[in-house]
């Protein structure tokens, strides 16, 4: 929650179905997406008639799946460590 609290950001905020619910209430433009590989999330996505994204079990894989879904054709990943 601390990453977005007191920011002036007003654009879309994409978050996974497993995100902290209180965090998602802090931002008006929050957009939920559903994780493939989790039965409950896949069922919820089907009921809402929205696509779920493959997750692969890591944050990096989720981000790459999300970028592909949005339509990015080139993705550059940097590691700060």
Phi, psi and omega in degrees: 000330183294335181293332182246349180297138177063021174268162177259009181294130181234005180279187181293147175234111180272130180220152180280160180296345180266005182292159176297120184299321179298324178296318184293335179282346180284343187235126182291331185265023184293135179236120183271139169231158189253142185268125172290154180095352177242115187305315182298318180292319179296319178297315179299317178299318179296318180296325180272356182058045175237156180283144171255157183253141175294140185251323179071358175090357180230157178297318181300316179296321178298316180296316179297316177300319180295316179298319177297318180298318180292333177116008177294134178260336176238132178231131178244122181251132178241144178245125183277352185286000000 
